[in-house]
């Protein structure tokens, strides 16, 4: 078994994170990926707003969802905290969700799109760990100043929000910061996984590969599109959240938001604007995931790892196979 700072912090067998995905992170997917020996990340908005865990309210609904996942696996799971400024009500809800996650025994957290100091305070008080999504050195240093324990290094091959640097460029730029670095983007098979660990990363985060799985409840045509797509089919758009997101190209996809949104995103209202357009996209994806509308190709987010995704399989099988490839790698130290 390959031991890294990630496996030690998260208490897992394999240094692999199944990243949080809206709306794709349903309980069965989270449980199956973690059961394979890595760690899957709970996405609270996905669980409460898409997958029906909102009764009697979104707080207790989240608790019910976590407890349901616990009936499917006893392996560690993580929690995703999107902490973008813009809505005090949302931030209070996220704070309540974090408290519930801690109360239910979760000790590994991934933060995104905000200043994570207050999350670190909560989690560290309970003996947990916080890793933070970054795309450059500036935000990496800000995250470390806030007390994060590790960095999710989002590169230019990622699905969802993507960076501008390659896997190698990010490692070279951030490897002197003294915290675990997790490669996020372009990891779809054993080959890329082993390359990242040999380079020096403490682990990887994968998303696209786990959408095309038996346990993921996203529409079948979305899974088929990932299996059929090639690297050159991946483009980007700012229309979904206000920042670049990687999607599978289609005739209906458009890279840029309209002129008014672009102007607002450069103004002092940028955070509120992102909250607004993200909310609209979330409702569209919610309807899609619940089968209330035809699948919309401009919502099919995916990274360039589609090149190596050739079939729909069990998330447990995928995670186990990836971990086994690390154990067989003579260039990596094994316990």
N, C-alpha and C positions, 0 to 999 in steps of 0.2 A: 504494500500500500504506500503510495506517495504522500508524504506529509509536508504540508506547507503552512505558512501562517494563517491562510484561509481555513484549512481543514482544522487547525487548532482552535481558531476563534469561533468557528461555527459548529464544531463538534461533529464533523462529517467524515466520510471515508474518502470521497473523491473531491478534488478542488474545482468543482463545477457548480455554478449557480444557474438555475432555470429562472430567468429574469421575470419580474412582474410585467404583465401585459394586459392592457385594457382593450377590448373586453374579454380577452382569451383566457385569463387565469381563473378558470372554474375550479371548484374544490377537488374534483377527481384528477385533474391535471397536476395540481400542486402536490397532492398525495402521491401520485404515481412517480413523478420525477424525484421527489425526496426518497421514496422507497428504493430507488435505484442506487442510492448512496451519495448523491450530491445534496444540494439544498434548493428547494423551490421557494419563491417569494410570494407571499400573499399580497394581492392588490385589493385594498379595502373598498375602493369605489366600484371595482368590477364585481366583487362579491355582493355588495349591498344594493347597487343600482341596476345590475344586469342579471345576476343569478338568483335573485329572489330573497336574499337574506336581509330584509328590511323590516321585519316584524318582531316585536311591536314597534320598533324604531330602528334606525341604522346602527345605534350603539349595541343594543342587545342582539340585533341581527348579526352583526359581526362576530359577537361572542359565540352565537349558535353555529356560524359557519366554521370558525376555528375548531370548535368541539366536534363538528362533523368530520373535518379533515383528520382530527385525532383518532376517529374511529376507523379510518382507512389506512393510517400509518402511524407508527410510533417514532419515526425518524424526525430529526429537527426540521423545522420550517422557519422561514424568515418573514419579514414584514416590510412593505414599501411605504414610505412616507413622502408624498409629493407636497412640498412646503412652499410653493410659489406664493409670494405676497399678492394682495389684491382683494381678498375677502376675509374679514375678521370672523365671520360665521364659519367659513370653511376651515380656517386654521384652528378654531376652537373644536370643531368636529374632529379634525385630524389629531389634535391633542388628546381628545377623549378616546379615539381609536387606539392610539399608542398606549394609553393607560390600560385599555382592555387587553391588547396584545401582551403586554408585560404581565398582567394579571393571569393570563392564560399560559404563561410559561415561555413565550417567545423571547429569545435573547439575541437575535441577529437581525439588524435593521439596515435597510438601504434607503438613503435619502436622496431627493432629487429637486432641482429647480428652486433653491432657496438657501437661507443661512441656517445651518443645522445645529447651532450651539445649544438651543433649548432642547432639541431631541437628544443630543449627547448627554446633557444633564440628567434627563429622565432615565435614559437607558443605562448609563454608567452607574447610576445609583442602585440599579438592580443587578449589576455585574454583567451587563450585556455589551455588545459591540455595535458600532455604527460605521458603515462604509458609505461613501458619498460619490454620486455620479459627477464626473468632471470631463471636460473636453479640452482643457488647456492648463498651463502651469498657474496662471493667475487664480483660477477658481480652485485648483488643487491646494495652493497655499492658503487660500481663505478657508477652505474646509479643514485643513490641519490646524489653523489658528482657532477654529471653533471646537476642536477636540476630536475629530473623527479618527477612527482606528485604521481605516484603509480607504483606498480610492478605486472606484469603478471607472476605468479609463475608456471612455466611449470614443471609438475611432471612426474613420471615414467609410467603413464598411458595415456599420451598424444598421439595424432596423430601428424604427421609432426615431427618437431624437438622435441625430448623428453629429459626429465631430468633423474636424477638418484635417487631422493628422492621421498617418498610417499607424498600424500597430507598432512597428519598429520606432517610428519617430516619437510616439507617446512614451514608450519605455525609456528611450534615451533622454527625453526631456524631464521625466519625473522620477527616475530611478534613484536619484540622490536624496529624495525627501524622507527616506527612512521608514516608510509605512508600506504595508502590502499593496501591491498593484494588481488589479484584476483586468484582464483584457476583455473588452466588450465590443464585438463587431467582427463579422466575417468568420466566426467559428461555427462550422456546420458538421465537421467530421473529425475523425481521429487525427488526420494529418495536421490540420490547423491547431487543434488542441495541443498536440505534442510540440509543435513549433513555438507556441506561446510559452509553454512551461520551460522549454529549452532556452528561450530568450531570457528568462528570468522572472516572468510573471508568477505570482503566487496562485493564480487560478484564472478561470475564464467565466464570463457570463454569456449565456446563450438564450435567444428568444425564438427566432424564426424556426429553428429545427423542431422546437417543441409545440409549435402550432400545428404542424403536420403530424399529429399523433392521434392514436385511437381515443385517448381520454379527453382531448380538447373538444369542446362542444361547439366550436365555431363552425359556420356553414361549410359544407363539403366542397363547394366550388372555390372557396378561399384556400382550403388545404390543397386542392388540385392545382390551383394557380401557383402555389409555392413549389410543388413537385415539378410542374412543367416549366417554370421560369428559369432563365439563365441570368448570369451576372449582369449582362448588358441590358436586361429588362428592368433593372432597378434604377429609379430616378428619385427625385425629391420634390417636396411641396411645403410651402409655409401656410397653406390654407387651413390646415387642421388645428394648429395650436399657435401659430404666429412665429414659430421657429422651424428650421428645416427638419422634416421628417422623411425618412426613406419609405418609398412605396413601390409597388409593382406598376410599371407604366401601362397605361391604357389610353384609348382614344379620348376618354372623358377626363383624364387627369390634367390638371393645370398647376404649374409650379407656384405661381405667385398669387397672393391675396390681392383684392382690388385696391385701388389707389388710396381710398379713405383708410382702410385698415393698415396699409403700409405706413401712412402718415401718422396714425395713432400709435403704432408700434415704436415710432421714433420720438414720441412725445412723453410728457410726464405721466400720461395715462397708460403707459405700455403694459404695466402689470394687470390693470383692470381689463384692458383690451384682450390680453392673452387669456384671462379667466373667461371672458365672454365667448371668444371664438372656440376655445377648448370645450366649454360647456355645450355649445351647439354641436360640435363634432361628437362629444360623448353621447348626446341624445340620439344622434343619427346611428352611431355604432351600437348603442343599446337596442334600438329597434331592429337593426340588422341581426344582432346576436340572438334576439328573442324570436326571430323568424317573422317579424311583423312587416317587413318590407323585403323586396328583392335585394339580393346581395349587390352592393355598390362598389365597383372596382376602384373608385378613387379613395376608398377607405382601406384597401388591402395593403397594410404596412408590412414590409419585409426588408431584410438586409441582404447583402451580396452573398451570404452563405447559401442562398437558394441554389447556387451552382452545384452544391454537394448533397442536396436533399433529393432523393430519388424515389422515396416511397413513404407511405403513412404507416407508422409502427407504434408500438407501445412506448410511452415515455420512460417506463421502468427499464425496458430492454435497451433503449438508446443510452440512458444514463449509465447503466451497468457496462455496456460495451465500450463506451468512451473511457470509463474508469479503468477497465481492464487493459486498454491500450497503453495507459500510463504505467501500469505495473510491469508491462512487458518491455518498456523503453529502458535500455541499458544506460542511456545518457542521463537518466534522472535517478536521484537517490531514493531508495525504497526502504521503508521500515521493516 
